Amino acid sequence: MAQLIVPLAYDQFDNGVRIEALGVGRSLAGWRAGPRGLASALSALLGSPATASACAAAARRVAQDGAIDVALIVERLLFPAG
């Protein structure tokens, strides 16, 4: 799914650059993140065939490299069930 990042501090700016470089989302400057800016950015993302294609390709890469399995193992180690 496409990502919309509104970076405010720390590594959020880098995350925005990376998301845009991958073609799977957009980074929106905080001063543009009012209702109209957010609506416009979301509309553009959700209506973009290129973004949808990039998201599908990213999902395939993640599924192939086992990243989800590793994340689940780490999550279970950090947060064992009750």
C-alpha positions as CSV (number, residue, x, y, z in Angstrom):
1,M,0.0,0.0,0.0
2,A,1.2,3.5,-0.8
3,Q,2.7,5.5,2.0
4,L,2.3,9.2,2.8
5,I,5.0,10.5,5.1
6,V,4.8,13.9,6.9
7,P,8.3,14.1,8.4
8,L,8.7,16.1,11.6
9,A,11.9,15.0,13.2
10,Y,14.8,12.5,13.3
11,D,14.9,9.8,10.6
12,Q,11.4,10.6,9.3
13,F,13.0,12.9,6.6
14,D,15.2,10.0,5.4
15,N,12.3,7.7,5.4
16,G,10.4,10.1,3.2
17,V,13.3,10.3,0.7
18,R,13.6,6.5,0.6
19,I,9.8,6.0,0.1
20,E,9.9,8.4,-2.8
21,A,13.0,6.8,-4.3
22,L,11.3,3.4,-4.3
23,G,8.2,5.0,-5.9
24,V,5.9,3.6,-3.2
25,G,4.8,6.9,-1.7
26,R,5.4,10.6,-1.1
27,S,6.9,12.8,1.5
28,L,4.9,15.9,2.3
29,A,6.4,18.9,4.1
30,G,4.7,19.7,7.4
31,W,3.6,23.1,6.3
32,R,1.8,21.6,3.3
33,A,0.0,19.0,5.5
34,G,-3.2,20.8,5.9
35,P,-6.5,19.2,4.9
36,R,-6.2,20.3,1.2
37,G,-2.5,19.3,1.0
38,L,-3.2,15.9,2.6
39,A,-6.2,15.2,0.4
40,S,-4.4,16.2,-2.8
41,A,-1.3,14.0,-1.9
42,L,-3.5,11.0,-1.0
43,S,-5.6,11.4,-4.1
44,A,-2.5,11.5,-6.3
45,L,-1.0,8.5,-4.6
46,L,-4.1,6.3,-4.7
47,G,-4.8,7.2,-8.3
48,S,-1.3,6.6,-9.6
49,P,-0.8,3.4,-11.6
50,A,3.0,3.9,-11.3
51,T,2.7,3.9,-7.5
52,A,0.4,0.9,-7.5
53,S,2.9,-1.0,-9.6
54,A,5.9,0.0,-7.4
55,C,3.9,-1.1,-4.3
56,A,3.2,-4.5,-5.9
57,A,6.8,-5.0,-6.8
58,A,7.9,-4.0,-3.3
59,A,5.4,-6.5,-1.8
60,R,6.8,-9.3,-4.0
61,R,10.4,-8.5,-3.0
62,V,9.5,-8.5,0.7
63,A,7.6,-11.8,0.3
64,Q,10.5,-13.4,-1.5
65,D,13.3,-12.5,0.9
66,G,11.6,-13.7,4.0
67,A,11.6,-10.3,5.7
68,I,8.1,-10.9,7.1
69,D,9.1,-14.2,8.7
70,V,12.1,-12.5,10.4
71,A,9.9,-9.7,11.6
72,L,7.4,-12.1,13.1
73,I,10.2,-14.0,14.9
74,V,11.6,-10.8,16.4
75,E,8.1,-9.6,17.4
76,R,7.5,-12.9,19.2
77,L,10.9,-12.7,21.0
78,L,10.2,-9.1,22.1
79,F,6.5,-9.6,22.9
80,P,5.8,-13.2,23.9
81,A,2.2,-14.1,24.2
82,G,0.8,-13.8,27.7
